[in-house]
């Protein structure tokens, strides 16, 4: 059992190092290729896209909701729950205007040719 614990610890350390290097390389790639698009080299294809994320403000959302019972369904500004309520037509986008800030998150996808 001691050997398994040691191996697990070793792998977690390697995983942490790999994640740190991936983050560093992602930052370097985003600095080199600022605009979203597709970039092709001899062996690889790099696709940079931008994902929109909404950061809801609990207080503004609470005051914007027409029915305070809907707040009980949410209990806090959870983007997944809010998106579900919009799909179910319990909430509409006009009510949500002004209750969130939009962040643009760059995404990187690399594939081998």
Secondary structure, 3 states (H helix, E strand, C coil): CHHHHHHHHHHHHHHHHHHHHHHHHHHHHHHHCCCCEEEECCCEEEEEEEEEEEEECHHHHHHHCCCHHHHHHHCCCCHHHHHHHHHCCCCCHHHHCCCEEEEEEEEEEEEEC
